[in-house]
């Protein structure tokens, strides 16, 4: 009987010993992991800090460059067209240049080209302009027919649009292929017995088009 009691006592002591050993092993493993992490941080801290500083500096420089580019556009320059064509007033960044033919010798009675820096060759098919301002000799109804044909072919999307400065005159804003064959965004509005077209080709200057050009443009209906 005494022998069996000794075996039971040994078994009773063995289980806590195993548990204690496992806890000890786990603690040692955690200590090794923590020590390794601290050593890695110690060895690479300078590199990590330098990388973080570099990223922060790049982001700061990007924001400064964007802000500088926006500030450089002001004050805006305003072009005022002839009374005959509604005294159109177009305000555009001072970093842009413009060329306007208002001779009325063609179907485009007023033909304006605007672009950052220097205006590209107006006769070159490859030229892309940040802004076009045109008074078309055709009526607004005729312009809508041209847009309708493109819309049926899913080449352009149209929606009603009114200039913020001339809210009483509702026109059309078209995105996609435009009646002249270019691609971009254009606003068409009735101007008496003619059509006023304001457009940007491509998408590079779309923010300026929406936030500067369309926001400030006015004319006498």
C-alpha positions in Angstrom: 0.0 0.0 0.0 2.8 2.3 0.9 4.4 1.7 -2.5 1.2 2.7 -4.4 0.9 5.9 -2.4 4.5 6.8 -3.4 3.8 6.3 -7.1 0.6 8.5 -6.8 2.5 11.2 -5.1 5.2 11.2 -7.8 2.5 11.4 -10.5 0.8 14.2 -8.7 4.0 16.2 -8.6 4.9 15.4 -12.2 2.0 17.3 -13.8 2.7 20.7 -12.2 6.4 20.2 -13.0 5.5 19.7 -16.7 3.2 22.8 -16.7 5.9 24.9 -15.0 8.5 23.7 -17.6 6.2 24.6 -20.5 5.5 28.1 -19.0 9.2 28.6 -18.5 9.9 27.5 -22.1 7.3 29.9 -23.4 8.7 32.7 -21.3 12.2 32.0 -22.6 10.8 32.0 -26.2 9.0 35.3 -25.7 12.2 36.8 -24.2 14.2 35.6 -27.2 11.6 37.1 -29.6 11.5 40.4 -27.8 15.3 40.6 -27.6 15.6 39.8 -31.3 13.0 42.5 -32.1 14.8 45.0 -30.0 18.1 44.1 -31.7 16.5 44.5 -35.1 15.1 47.9 -34.2 18.5 48.9 -32.7 20.3 47.8 -35.9 17.8 49.3 -38.3 16.4 52.3 -36.4 18.5 54.9 -38.2 17.5 53.4 -41.6 13.9 53.3 -40.7 13.9 56.9 -39.4 15.8 58.1 -42.5 13.3 56.4 -44.8 10.3 57.9 -42.9 11.9 61.4 -43.0 12.6 61.0 -46.8 8.9 60.0 -47.5 7.6 62.9 -45.4 9.9 65.3 -47.2 8.8 64.1 -50.6 5.1 64.5 -49.6 5.8 68.0 -48.3 7.6 69.0 -51.5 4.8 67.6 -53.6 2.2 69.7 -51.7 4.5 72.8 -52.0 4.9 72.3 -55.7 1.2 71.9 -56.2 0.5 75.0 -54.2 3.2 77.0 -56.0 1.7 75.9 -59.4 -1.8 77.1 -58.2 -0.5 80.4 -56.8 1.4 81.0 -60.1 -1.9 81.1 -62.0 -3.1 84.2 -60.2 -4.2 86.9 -60.8 -6.3 85.6 -63.7 -6.2 87.3 -67.1 -9.6 88.2 -68.7 -10.3 88.3 -72.4 -13.4 90.2 -73.4 -14.9 89.5 -76.8 -16.8 91.8 -79.2 -20.3 93.1 -78.3 -21.5 91.5 -81.5 -20.8 88.0 -80.0 -22.2 88.6 -76.5 -19.2 90.3 -74.9 -17.8 87.0 -73.8 -15.5 87.3 -70.8 -13.1 84.5 -70.3 -10.8 84.5 -67.3 -7.8 82.1 -67.5 -4.5 81.6 -65.6 -1.8 84.2 -66.1 0.6 81.4 -66.9 -1.4 80.7 -70.1 -1.2 82.4 -73.5 -4.1 83.0 -75.8 -4.8 83.7 -79.5 -8.3 84.8 -80.7 -9.5 85.3 -84.2 -12.7 87.4 -84.1 -12.8 88.4 -87.7 -15.9 86.4 -88.4 -14.6 85.3 -91.8 -15.5 81.6 -91.4 -18.3 79.5 -89.9 -16.5 80.0 -86.6 -17.2 83.7 -85.9 -14.9 83.9 -82.9 -12.2 81.3 -82.6 -10.0 81.4 -79.4 -7.1 79.2 -78.5 -5.6 79.1 -75.0 -2.8 77.0 -73.5 -0.2 77.1 -70.7 3.1 78.7 -71.9 2.9 79.1 -75.7 -0.1 78.4 -77.9 0.6 75.5 -80.3 0.2 75.9 -84.0 -3.5 76.4 -84.5 -3.5 74.8 -88.0 -1.7 71.6 -86.9 -3.9 68.6 -86.5 -1.7 67.3 -83.7 -2.1 70.4 -81.5 -4.1 69.9 -78.3 -5.4 73.0 -76.4 -6.2 73.5 -72.8 -9.1 75.8 -73.8 -11.1 76.6 -76.9 -13.7 79.3 -76.9 -15.8 79.6 -80.1 -18.9 81.3 -81.4 -20.3 79.0 -84.0 -22.3 80.5 -86.9 -24.9 77.7 -86.7 -27.9 77.8 -84.4 -28.1 76.0 -81.1 -30.7 73.6 -82.5 -28.2 72.6 -85.3 -25.5 72.0 -82.7 -27.8 69.7 -80.8 -28.5 67.6 -83.9 -24.7 67.0 -84.3 -24.5 66.0 -80.6 -27.5 63.7 -80.9 -25.9 61.8 -83.7 -22.7 61.2 -81.7 -24.8 60.3 -78.6 -26.7 57.6 -80.6 -23.3 56.1 -81.5 -22.3 56.1 -77.8 -19.4 58.4 -78.6 -20.4 61.2 -76.3 -22.3 61.6 -73.0 -24.4 64.7 -72.5 -26.0 66.4 -69.6 -27.8 69.8 -68.9 -25.4 72.5 -67.8 -25.6 76.2 -66.9 -22.6 78.5 -66.4 -22.4 79.6 -62.7 -22.3 83.3 -63.8 -25.1 82.9 -66.3 -27.5 80.4 -64.6 -30.6 81.5 -66.6 -29.2 80.1 -69.9 -29.2 76.2 -69.7 -27.1 74.4 -72.3 -25.4 71.1 -72.7 -22.2 69.6 -71.3 -20.7 66.9 -73.5 -17.9 64.5 -72.6 -16.3 62.3 -75.3 -16.0 62.8 -79.0 -17.0 66.4 -79.9 -18.6 67.5 -83.2 -15.3 68.9 -84.5 -13.7 65.4 -84.1 -11.6 66.2 -81.1 -12.0 64.4 -77.7 -12.6 66.1 -74.4 -15.2 68.1 -72.6 -17.3 70.9 -74.1 -20.1 73.2 -73.0 -22.6 74.3 -75.7 -25.0 77.2 -74.9 -27.3 79.2 -77.1 -26.0 82.7 -77.9 -28.8 84.5 -79.6 -29.0 82.9 -83.1 -25.6 81.3 -82.7 -23.9 78.8 -80.4 -21.2 79.4 -77.8 -18.8 76.5 -77.3 -16.3 76.3 -74.5 -14.1 73.2 -74.5 -10.9 71.5 -73.3 -9.2 68.8 -75.2 -8.1 65.7 -73.4 -8.2 65.6 -69.6 -5.0 67.2 -68.4 -6.5 70.6 -67.8 -10.0 69.5 -66.8 -9.6 70.8 -63.2 -8.7 74.3 -64.5 -11.5 74.0 -67.0 -14.1 73.3 -64.4 -12.8 75.4 -61.5 -11.4 78.5 -63.3 -12.8 78.7 -66.8 -16.4 77.7 -66.5 -16.7 79.1 -63.0 -15.8 82.6 -64.1 -17.0 82.8 -67.7 -19.8 85.2 -68.5 -21.6 86.5 -71.6 -24.6 88.6 -72.5 -27.3 86.2 -73.8 
